[in-house]
Amino acid sequence: MKLKNVKFIQNPRSGVIKSPVFVRRLITKTLEHAHFDFDFVETRYRGHAHEMAKKFSRQGVDAIVAIGGDGTANEVASALVHTSTAMGIVPTGSGNGLARGVNIPVSIRGAARCLLDGRIRKIDAGRIQDRYYFVVAGVGFDALVGKLFDDRSLRGPLPYFTIGFREFLHYRPQVFILKFDGKQVIVPALLVTIANTKQWGNGAIIAPHAHVDDGLLDVCILHRLTFLYALYHLPKLFTGKIDKIRKYERYQTNHLEIIREKPGPFHSDGEPGIADAHLFLSVEPSALNIIVPQENF
């Protein structure tokens, strides 16, 4: 992998590291002997990373690196789909699901070093409604928690799990109709997650058998759970064994239609949205060039 010019797009408000200057200095120090030119720009509003990534790609920049969480990574990646521009990630967010999903180190130094000795890998892009996603999309309980989390100023895993615990106690599962590959599945579910990578982020593995380059989406269903049942099996979410519980169901497809009881929240890569009761999902194989460690699966 030979790079000549690299742009870093930094979200200064992402995650728990509150000093964007410190992050830039650490990256600059790590890349002091790099054989390519690089500089930094900061985002000023939601969607700004996407705008800048599109502009830099058109200018012929070799690689654009997102410094931030999955929201920032999604904006950059969405701008680079089906282009020759490579994407890098320095994860500084709350969950860092995309970085974890392709084995990019979650340390700043380790992630920056991928630009020196990594390689380019092609991965799939999911699509829900008019949005691209690269980690997971979902409807149901996780979409609601994601929306409530986005409304808060506190970041990190603790506020997320606090909201999740509170909402679980009085959440009413919906009935979903899933249509794919000539099948129809009707299920009252806590959540339906449509995964491109194995995990949501923070090590929570919802799709243990997902692969980012197989041209398929993993449709993961968690049925209605009692509080005690969920608490007992919660560790399996972090050991890659969630698929062993009887309340879990999984399918694979490249096109999915979801019909739910009423309009409501959904999320793509953790970013919340509101959509009609009818949703459509698909996958675009080998859509994104991403810089990963040399020793990558």
Buried (B, 14 or more C-beta within 10 A) or exposed (E): BEBEBBBBBBBBBBBEBEEBEEBBEBBBEBBEEBEBEBEBBBBEEEEBBBBBBBEBBEEEBBBBBBBBBBBBBBBBBBBBBEBEBBBBBBBBBBBBBBBBBBEBBBEBEBBBBBBBEBBBBEBBBBBBBEBBBBBBBBBBBBBBBBBBBBEEEEBBBEBBBEBBEEEBEEBEBBEBBBBBEEEEBEBEBBBBBBBBBBBBBBBBBBBBBBBBBBEBBBBBBBBBBEEEBBEEBEEBBEEBBBBEBEBBBBBBBBEBBBBBEEEBBBBBBBBBBEBEBEBBBBBBEEBBBBBBBEEBE
